[in-house]
Amino acid sequence: MTEPHWLDDEEFRAWIGYRRMRLLLDAEIARDLSRDANLSMADYDVLSALSAEPDHRRRLNGLADRMLWSKSRLSRHIGRMEERGLVARTDSPDDGRGADVVLTALGLRTIEEAAPDHVASVRRHFVDLLSREELVALGNIAEKVLDRLPGETA
């Protein structure tokens, strides 16, 4: 067995810094979203994905893949969102065996009202803290890493 290629001090600093930043940043933005719009990050992800579709609908399987969730986990979450009137489940017009998730009028209004505060939170806690060069570098880094990871779907 070969000796592990341990991280040097700068590699360790970058890795641990990234991990802590991701956890704390996600938590802070989730708190803001909950306080400002009474939405969870998962709610926001579903609503924003559906609002980006031309007909405001998406196959349940495709949505689960996008969110990196199992179909059953997303199905339960969609059920809770249905109870709140944000989305509806319908038969897929393309394939009667599958279900589509459709944004309701209330869901569209909710995402349209939540988006400005959410973007302000992202700016306050992340974007506005970085220079344009740092943002470009981070975007390049993210694309480079994502290109090597399995399961990256839009």
C-alpha positions as CSV (number, residue, x, y, z in Angstrom):
1,M,0.0,0.0,0.0
2,T,1.3,3.4,-0.9
3,E,1.6,6.3,1.5
4,P,-1.2,8.9,1.1
5,H,-0.3,12.1,-0.7
6,W,-1.2,14.4,2.3
7,L,-2.3,18.0,1.8
8,D,0.4,20.6,2.4
9,D,-0.4,23.7,4.5
10,E,-1.8,25.8,1.6
11,E,-3.9,22.8,0.2
12,F,-5.3,22.1,3.6
13,R,-6.1,25.8,4.2
14,A,-7.9,26.0,0.9
15,W,-9.8,22.8,1.4
16,I,-10.9,23.5,5.0
17,G,-11.7,27.1,4.1
18,Y,-13.9,26.0,1.3
19,R,-15.7,23.5,3.5
20,R,-16.4,26.0,6.3
21,M,-17.3,28.8,3.9
22,R,-19.8,26.5,2.1
23,L,-21.5,25.3,5.3
24,L,-21.7,28.7,6.9
25,L,-22.7,30.6,3.7
26,D,-25.4,28.1,2.9
27,A,-26.7,28.3,6.5
28,E,-26.7,32.2,6.5
29,I,-28.5,32.4,3.1
30,A,-31.0,29.8,4.2
31,R,-31.8,31.8,7.4
32,D,-32.3,34.9,5.3
33,L,-34.6,33.0,2.9
34,S,-36.7,31.5,5.7
35,R,-37.0,34.9,7.4
36,D,-37.7,37.0,4.3
37,A,-39.9,34.6,2.3
38,N,-40.8,31.7,4.6
39,L,-39.1,29.3,2.1
40,S,-36.5,26.6,2.6
41,M,-33.6,26.4,0.2
42,A,-35.2,23.3,-1.3
43,D,-38.5,25.2,-1.8
44,Y,-36.6,28.0,-3.6
45,D,-34.6,25.6,-5.7
46,V,-37.9,23.9,-6.9
47,L,-39.6,27.2,-7.5
48,S,-36.7,28.8,-9.4
49,A,-36.2,25.7,-11.5
50,L,-39.8,25.6,-12.5
51,S,-40.0,29.4,-13.1
52,A,-37.1,29.1,-15.6
53,E,-38.9,26.5,-17.7
54,P,-40.9,28.1,-20.6
55,D,-44.1,26.4,-19.5
56,H,-43.3,26.4,-15.8
57,R,-43.3,22.6,-15.6
58,R,-40.7,19.9,-15.4
59,R,-40.6,16.1,-15.1
60,L,-40.3,14.9,-11.5
61,N,-37.3,12.7,-12.4
62,G,-35.5,15.6,-14.2
63,L,-36.1,17.9,-11.2
64,A,-34.8,15.2,-8.8
65,D,-31.7,14.8,-10.9
66,R,-31.1,18.6,-11.0
67,M,-31.4,18.8,-7.2
68,L,-29.3,15.7,-6.7
69,W,-32.2,14.2,-4.6
70,S,-33.8,10.8,-4.9
71,K,-37.2,10.7,-6.7
72,S,-38.9,9.6,-3.5
73,R,-37.3,12.4,-1.4
74,L,-38.3,15.0,-3.9
75,S,-41.8,13.5,-4.2
76,R,-42.4,13.9,-0.5
77,H,-41.1,17.5,-0.6
78,I,-43.3,18.3,-3.6
79,G,-46.3,16.9,-1.6
80,R,-45.6,19.4,1.1
81,M,-45.3,22.2,-1.4
82,E,-48.6,21.1,-3.0
83,E,-50.3,21.4,0.4
84,R,-49.1,25.0,0.5
85,G,-50.4,25.6,-3.1
86,L,-47.0,26.4,-4.6
87,V,-46.9,23.5,-7.1
88,A,-49.1,20.9,-8.6
89,R,-48.4,17.4,-9.9
90,T,-49.9,16.5,-13.2
91,D,-49.6,13.6,-15.7
92,S,-46.8,14.3,-18.2
93,P,-48.2,15.2,-21.6
94,D,-45.2,13.5,-23.2
95,D,-45.4,10.2,-21.3
96,G,-48.5,9.1,-19.4
97,R,-46.3,7.0,-17.0
98,G,-44.5,10.0,-15.6
99,A,-45.5,13.0,-13.6
100,D,-44.7,16.6,-14.1
101,V,-44.4,19.2,-11.4
102,V,-46.1,22.5,-12.4
103,L,-45.7,25.9,-10.9
104,T,-49.0,27.3,-9.7
105,A,-49.9,31.0,-9.9
106,L,-49.2,31.3,-6.2
107,G,-45.8,29.5,-6.7
108,L,-44.9,32.0,-9.4
109,R,-45.9,34.9,-7.3
110,T,-44.0,33.5,-4.4
111,I,-40.7,33.1,-6.3
112,E,-41.1,36.5,-7.9
113,E,-41.5,38.1,-4.5
114,A,-38.7,36.0,-2.9
115,A,-36.1,36.5,-5.6
116,P,-35.1,40.2,-4.9
117,D,-34.4,39.5,-1.2
118,H,-32.6,36.3,-2.0
119,V,-30.3,38.0,-4.5
120,A,-29.7,40.7,-2.0
121,S,-28.7,38.0,0.6
122,V,-26.3,36.3,-1.9
123,R,-24.8,39.7,-2.7
124,R,-24.4,40.7,0.9
125,H,-22.9,37.4,2.1
126,F,-20.8,36.5,-1.0
127,V,-20.7,38.4,-4.3
128,D,-20.1,41.9,-3.0
129,L,-17.2,40.7,-0.8
130,L,-15.2,39.6,-3.9
131,S,-13.5,41.6,-6.6
132,R,-14.5,41.0,-10.3
133,E,-11.2,39.1,-10.7
134,E,-11.9,36.8,-7.7
135,L,-15.4,36.1,-9.1
136,V,-14.0,35.2,-12.5
137,A,-11.4,33.0,-10.9
138,L,-14.0,31.3,-8.7
139,G,-16.3,30.7,-11.7
140,N,-13.4,29.1,-13.6
141,I,-12.5,26.9,-10.6
142,A,-16.1,25.8,-10.2
143,E,-16.4,24.9,-13.9
144,K,-13.1,23.0,-13.8
145,V,-14.1,20.9,-10.7
146,L,-17.7,20.4,-11.9
147,D,-16.5,19.2,-15.3
148,R,-14.7,16.3,-13.5
149,L,-17.6,15.3,-11.2
150,P,-20.3,12.8,-12.1
151,G,-24.0,13.8,-12.1
152,E,-23.6,17.5,-13.0
153,T,-26.9,18.2,-14.7
154,A,-28.7,21.5,-15.4
